[in-house]
Each structure stands twice: as C-alpha cells, then as structure tokens.
Amino acid sequence: MGLPGLKSNSDLAKYSLLKPGAAAAFRLALRNERLSADELEAVYWSRLRALLEYTYRKTRYYRRRFEEPGPRPDEIRNANDFAGVPVLTRQDLHDRAPDLVSVDARPRDLNRVTTGGSMERPARVYHQRDVSRAVPELNELSPWWP
C-alpha cells in the first residue's frame, strides 16, 4: 500500500473513523506517488500558490505584505518567483500576531500558544481549536507519514 504501518484496507477503515479525511488523503498520496517529477512539481507549486492566495485573501498581514513590491500569489509558478515572497520573521510574530489570524476565524475558536521563549521573549501564535495543522491531509496520514 505504500505507507509503513498500514497493513490492510481494514486498518485504513478503522483509522478513518478516528481521523475524518484519512481515506481521501491516502488516495491522493497514492495517486501522487505515480506522477512524474514534472507533474509532481506542478502539483506542488499549484498547492503552494493556493495556500498563498488563501493567506492573501484571509489575513491582514499577508494582504499588506503582498501589496508591497514583489510577486503576488497568483504570479508564483516556480522557485525564482517564490524567492520574492515576504518572509515571516519572529519580530512579525511579536508585532503582528493578531493580523496573521484568518478574518474568518472566530476568537472563541482560537487557542493562543506561546513558544518556549528561548530567544529572549516568547512569540505567540494562534491555533484554531478544531484544526491541528495547516496541511491537514498530512496529519490525516500520521503516524505513517513523517
């Protein structure tokens, strides 16, 4: 089946009950592993562009950053284009944490988390309570997916 630890379809079925979306993520992983390098790269850039377009539409921070000189999300097609994407810094986390939260997020659905503070002062970030990762399909495949 391609993923270590997954011994049968019944394992996937049981796991899917605990993690909705696991079956779809598994099928997508199987389909993508058969792509050529060029096709896989196209999928990668398409998905990355979609993520950047989402941040542009949904966060005040990235909307402002993408309006500065440099590529807009819909212009990113390869590594050269991506090199111009604004980098999120630790200082940005300190100064702009609320602006990094999606405009669709409801404050009561957010958990505020801080880093350990090994770099002078802790940085704060927000996590939506019912979303454990930005890339949910990878989370759906754990523990098999690194």
N, C-alpha and C positions, 0 to 999 in steps of 0.2 A: 504493500500500500504506500510505501514511500516515507512515512513518518515513524521514527522509532517509538516503541511503546504501544502502538496501535496494532493490535493483533487480528482484529476482525471487524466486520461491519457492526456486530453487536456491541463491540467496545465503543465505536463511534456513536451508535444509537444511545447507549447509556450516557455517554459523555455529553451528548447534545441535549439531554434532559436537564443537565446541570448548567450548561452554557449555551443558551439560545444563539444560533448563528454559527455554531461549530461545524455543522454539516456543510453549509454553504461555503464557509471559509476553507474547509478541507477540499471540496470540489474545485474551488478556484485555485488552490495551491497545486492540485494535481494537473489542472489544465495548464497553468503557467509553467510547470516544470518541463513541459513538452515544447515550449516556444524556443525559437532560435534566439541567439544573442541579440540580434537587431530588434526582433519583436518584443523581447523582454525589456530591452532598453526603452522602447516606445511606450510600453505599459508603465514602466517606472516614471518616465517624465510626464505622462498623462496624469497619473495619480498624484504626483508631486504638484503639478500645476493646479489640479483640482483642490488640493489642500491649501495652496497659496491663495487661490481665488476665494476660498471659503474665509480664510483669515482676513483678506481684504474687505470682503462684504460684511463680516460679522464682528470685527474688533476695531475699536477706535485707534489703537496703537498701530496696527498694520495698515489701516487705511491711510493714516498720516504718513507712515514710512514709505508706502508705495507711491504716494503722491510727490515724494521728493525725486530728484533726478535718479535715473536708473530704470531697470526693466519693470514693467507692470506684470502681474501674474499671468495674464493671457499671452505674454510675449516670451515666456520661458519655455524653451524647447530642448536645451542641452546644457552641458556643464559651463560653457562660456557665458550663456545667458544667466545661469544661476549664480555665477560669481558676483553679479551685481545686486543680489538680493540683500536687503538690510539684515545685519546680524543682530540677534538679540543678546544683549550683554547683561551681566549681573547688575550693573547700575540701572539698566532699564527695569529689571525686576523690582529693584528697590523703589524707583521713582514712578513707575507706571503700571504696577501690578493690576489695579482695577481696570485699566484700559486694555489689558490683554484678555479679559473675560468677554466671551461672546455676548453680543447685545440681546441674544435670545435667552440667555441664562437667567434664571430666577434666583435672587440672592439666597432664598431659603433652601435651594437645592445645591448650594456650594459648600464645600469644606475648605477652610483656609489651612494651608500647610506651610510650615517654615522649614528651611534647610537647617542643618546642624549648627551652622554659624562658625564653621572652621575658618572662614575668611572674614574676620572681624565682626561682621554683623550678619544675622540670618537673613536670607531672602525669603519672601513669601510668594506663594503661588496658590491658585485656587483649583480645586478638582470638583467636577460635577459628581454628586453622590452616586448616581447610577451608571456612570461611565468610568471604567477603570483605566483605559488607555486611549491615546489619540489614534492608534491603529488597532481597532477592535478585532479585526479578523486574526491578527497575530496572537492576541490574547485568547481568542477562542480556541486556538490550536495548542496552547500550552497545556500540559508540560512537554509536549512533543516538539514544539518549535522553540528554538533558543531565544 
